[in-house]
């Protein structure tokens, strides 16, 4: 008889589980039956996925690399056998997952979609990858992205742009391939990374769920750094239950990442499939007025109203909807670009082509080591990456440090304070994810820099404050438009579990 | 206002005329933290003891691999805290690691993780007891004369060889190189006649204030291939913990600077936070030198990476002279134009000159900012007090004990033992052995220290515990104290037994060689009578004896010496003297 969580205690022994086990228990007690139903059909389900994956790779450029089908299927068969024997390692045992190209996987090219790392084969697994694998989940391929996570449309890749299924508009970035992979059902869930919206934005553009946990909840060990103080590993899926299960496996402290949260997950009321139980604890949902920016399209504004109504219906009539103010949100976007670029310029300083990565062909013109570095870095980095490195180097220069870096940090402190005050009054904030619909690649290319950076305006505040946030798709019924509207649910500091359990209620409707 | 300026200028002019200069020295010590693994990775540090091949001890993080993150090694932090406690500094409850950016092959991350605005320790002081160097200086001067003489002879020989065409060519080349070196040296060497114009402070001791201690990563090493075409990279050292200990400019002579470094070296070894080996780079010093005269303050010169105590004092000496030469002839009006930012120089220990590395004016902007991969380093008060409890005795306490009433060592012996790695421990072992001996003399410890310093430490590279078993030393000290052997025999006994660690008792050797001191009055008297009798049998001897009786007291030593020789150096000199004098009377 398998135990209550569908897990074998023995195989979990070496995992630092304690923090998340309670949450895992909460989520899987409901999902257990569903997980088993999936597990015993793992082979059949995986075959379908892999067929879709091949199409998504060729037609949408969603993958930089697909794992050999035979070895994937061998893993799946072993997992299904475990389910059949009642020895499943975890609820995610046998699920296929895609890995964003900036998350290291042993003996696999891990390039962050950059020419600079196009020859880099990681010698180790990222913590999230190794935990998922230990829990039985099966990596099936590596997804395309904006180079080093720098971009909002999925167009800045050394391997070429990727497109969202259906209309070939941009998929959103930077975790573009992960969102497409989930949307095309090429996998059951995907790992992404979110620095200023890179999981939530493509999830919204592709109509899937994208969860950015609290900063530090999932170890960054193995995530190729863009901006260390903002980088967060996130999860995308069409099924919130799978996101919660995979999160339960990945989350928790890791001695390889000193910035991990060490305290236990916040407890939350047990979500139930019946709304009446949830309604017993009336929730307060805030509408932050500062998100109502001039750039917000009329359609998006209208959708926002509809989404709020939807949420109220799902969570029950007791739910109160409260307009809130988070004043420092107005300064969030510039502060984000100042801090992210500063850290990027530092984190990317290691790429000089000396020990690994792209090295420019030798030229007799090289008289100094620096000239060789310059050549390698100029060839190895794309235009957007170079731009952000240069901006960041300026931000950290002695002349600009006080006026840019320190001021941006002050904005960040103010944001944390503002948000923490707000979450004394409400349980969640609801906002749009993007200020407008997904542009076509041509439209996106025509945008000037500020315009394109504005795409992140809804997502960067919670990144700066490290808050758990989630993009949830919302099928609009009021218009005939094809576009899928999505909304963002932001929870208070470290309220990951509460966010996920509420998201389950919202998506169950 | 104007008159004040004139007065100042006049003062400056006078200063340059009388040239009474003072030197000020501040030092940065880079001490490799003694720990089993590196500061931010689990990689081993045993390469420092030549226990690894190049690039064998490199964790993924040390090589800067994508996706790897630092994690602070608590053992390294403890070591910095202990060092802070030993220097009586303030250990801060919160300190911050920052990134210092520069592109170079030995820096795989593109930055160094260090501490800038909030170091782990600030404040503190090191008390330096200065050795009386007058004797050593005389010896050094004599040594220098000897070396010069040697060189002169060598040159003469070389000149003779010039007959051989090939040799001649070689010599020419060397001459050219020497000329070039002296041209280079012009940049660093000052004219000798300024030597006298610097007034080095001369005090028996000084106190050097510590500004800060910061924890940082060491770099890797770049080594050019023999053909100079390529650079080889060894990352074993990359990421090793280093304590940078920065002082205030509180030293005012080359000797103070050198002995500060030596005292620091001993302190770190005593506390066990750095092995202190300068020759393999575990301890390196940068000196900051400026010279001052009334109205004149020179710019500051930093000489980097000095890897011996001697190099520290030489660098201070050379830089002080160079700066004085640079400033002494400057007209007061030109002084403002002399105002220069600090410059960085490298010291060539072989040639005794320094060369400009870079001027800090053009120095790179290191773009410091707090490392976002490392949360602030938080140190609980309890951790500090627990470490304080485990601190070994500090140098001041050790010196006080050695020179205290119980052990009563001379200051010179105490300092020598103290600075010798393992010296005090060895001495203490000898004392333990001494205490096992019944009726041991009270001045045993000070005698033992004297023997250790005068005989055992004169043996070059050998460490003390490789010389002799402590019980053996104790036995010798006791036999001397009990007048069983003479001091001369003791010296022979000690130096001839070195390396024989199995020997724990000198008595069998003394017995086998019949080296016992002759203390028997009758035997000594007989010996004296015989020697003097033979002497008196010769006309020359008779004259000496009568001269002695005539008042030439100085001859006494010669008579005692002859009897001593006849005894095979075994006669007890204390007993012998009255006997010889007594016997002499018989030949009056």
Interface residues (C-beta under 8 A of the other chain):
Chain A: X103 X104 X110 X112 X117 X120 X122 X123 X124 X126 X220 X221 X222 X223 X224 X225 X227 X228 X229 X255 X256 X257 X258 X259 X342 X343 X345 X346 X348 X349 X350 X351 X352 X354 X355 X356 X369 X370 X373 X393 X396 X397 X398 X401 X405
Chain B: X60 X63 X64 X65 X66 X67 X68 X69 X70 X71 X72 X99 X101 X103 X104 X105 X108 X109 X110 X111 X231 X233 X365 X367 X368 X369 X372 X373 X374 X375
